[in-house]
Amino acid sequence: MNVRPTLDDVRRAPKVLLHDHLDGGVRPATVVDLARESGYGDLPTTDADGLRAWFEDSSNSGSLERYLETFGHTVGVMQSAEALTRVAYECGEDLAKDGIVYAEVRYAPEQHLRAGLTLEQVVEAVLDGFARARRDFGIRVGTLVTAMRHQARSMEIAELAVRYRDAGVVGFDIAGAEAGYPPTRHLDAFEYLQRENAHFTIHAGEGFGLPSIWQAIQWCGADRLGHGVRIIDDIDVTGGEARLGRLADYVRDKRIPLEMCPTSNIQTGAAKSIAEHPIGLLRRLSFRVTVNTDNRLMSGTTLSEEFAKLSDAFGYGWDDLQWFTVNAMKSAFAPFNERLELINGVIKPGFAQLKWSGGRPLA
């Protein structure tokens, strides 16, 4: 019997998170503290609750300018090694409290150099915070170093990913505005990573359409797609029967993971509502879909809340949530043995227990 879980039950489930931005999940109280310590004076308010509301209101405003402004404040207070270590540690703690057993958290080292840190010092500070979180909370966190697609440091950041891949950096990413900044602009970095047998994902198919997805896969060789929502544009559902175009068919056949972030996708206009989010159709068609948070502070969300929203919108029960979770763990950049250990030793037993001890029968 597939049962529909409550939010409290979902929080107890062993979950996996692949798409979460470090600067998009800072605690409001920490932003206030770090601003005071660093002399950063541009916050709209120094009241933590008021600041939380401001972040969420700005992100829901429909104004791209206001949405981007939110990151200016979080990045602005993350310019010292101590700040980066604290934010990473608290991120690990918050994710662990939400029942996440494995996470991949991404950030752009090049955005944290204003106070004189080197790229290496940025990476090491973040790794230190997550190492402490694993020691104290048991959560396993791998990091992705991200290059900004409108800048020209992608090769430098790719080399950083390779240099630190045995220390906790599990992959590479590019992020930022898609329109005008195609993945192929950074082709040299992706070709370098392939030669080095390194993992990478690419933000594609969120703010731009199928050409961005096609380039990310066929030109750049992406292992995963960050968001990938617009793959729906290559699926014709006229008459009630889904017919896949060649790109969508390829993505499904190759089991290319889609890092979908429902609430964030609504805020950025990639989807109209949770009920209308392409994830429903893509799950029915058995794409390799994963569920993620993107920016927990800006979206006012957790992974448990994302799952609960999907359960309410699509009637998902424990079997569905386990399917999403196993998809994510299969798609992680962790070593194969570690993925297998978590799937068979933690995720499946955890869901098996919850299926029969929690939730309520589906109507």
Secondary structure, 3 states (H helix, E strand, C coil): CCEECCHHHHHHCCEEEEEEEHHHCCCHHHHHHHHHHHCCCCCCCCCHHHHHHHHHHHHCCCCHHHHHHHHHHHHHCCCCHHHHHHHHHHHHHHHHHCCEEEEEEEECHHHHCCCCCCHHHHHHHHHHHHHHHHHHHCCEEEEEEEEECCCCCHHHHHHHHHHCCCCCEEEEEEECCCCCCCHHHHHHHHHHHHHCCCCEEEEECCCCCHHHHHHHHHHCCCCEEEECHHHHHHEECHHHCCEECHHHHHHHHCCCCEEECHHHHHHCCCCCCCCCCCHHHHHHCCCCEEECCECHHHHCCCHHHHHHHHHHHHCCCHHHHHHHHHHHHHHCCCCHHHHHHHHHHHHHHHHHHHHHHCCEECC
